Amino acid sequence: MNSIKRTLKKEFFIYLGTLLVLIVLAHSDILSDPFARFELMGQKENFTHPFIYSFAIYSVIFIIRKIIDFISSLFEKKAQ
């Protein structure tokens, strides 16, 4: 059970990091005037799109990580 919590926490921080990087890359004005950015989001009522885009990118990153883990496990088994 502790392993599951650790894994979920790790994946949550990876997702959160992806979200923050995408926010800064797409909307650099969030660093200089975050209140204006949130006000604009409120006017357009588009609160969910950052989470959806981040989840899509996170999913791609997750798949790539799992492929790399699988390939590295093949080489570890072969070395033993």
N, C-alpha and C positions, 0 to 999 in steps of 0.2 A: 504494500500500500504506500509506503514511504517513497518507493521508486516511482510510482505513478505520479505522486504529488511533485516530485522533483522534475520529472519529465514535463508535466503540464506547466510548471513554473518556467522552465527553460523555453518551451515553445511559446508561452505567453510573452516573454521578454523578447524573443526573436520577432514575433508579430508586432509588438509595440515598437521595437526598433525600426522595423520596416515601415510602419505607419508614420513615425516621426521623420524618417529620411524622405519618404515620399511627400510629406507635407512641406518640408523645407525646400525640396527640389521643385515642386509644382507651384508653391506660393511663398516665395522668398520674403514677401511683405509681412508674413506672420511674425518674423523676428523683429521688425521695426514697429509695427502697429497691429498687435494681435486683436485688439478690440474692434478695429475697423473690419478685419477679416471675418470675425465672428458675427458682426452686425450684417455684413454682406451675405453670409451663409443664412442668417435668419430671414433676411428679405427674400432670398431665393428658395428658402425651405429645402436646402439640399444637405442635410446633416448626415445622411447615410453614405453618400458616395465615397468619402475617404476610407470608410471601413470596408466597403465592397472592393474597391481597387486594391487596397492593402491586402485583403484576403486573397485576391487573385494572384498578386505578386508573391505573397507568402506561400501559396500553394505550389507555384512553380519552384520557388526556392526549396520547399520541403521535398518535392519530388527529386530534384537534383541532388539534395543531400542524401536521400535514401538510395539513389542509384550509386552515388560515390561510396556510401557505407557498404552496399552489397558487393561492389567491385573490390573494395579493400578487404572485405571478409574473405573473398575468394583467394586473394593473394596471401592472407594470413594462414588460411587452411593449407595452402600449397606449400608454404614455407615450413610448416610443422611437419 
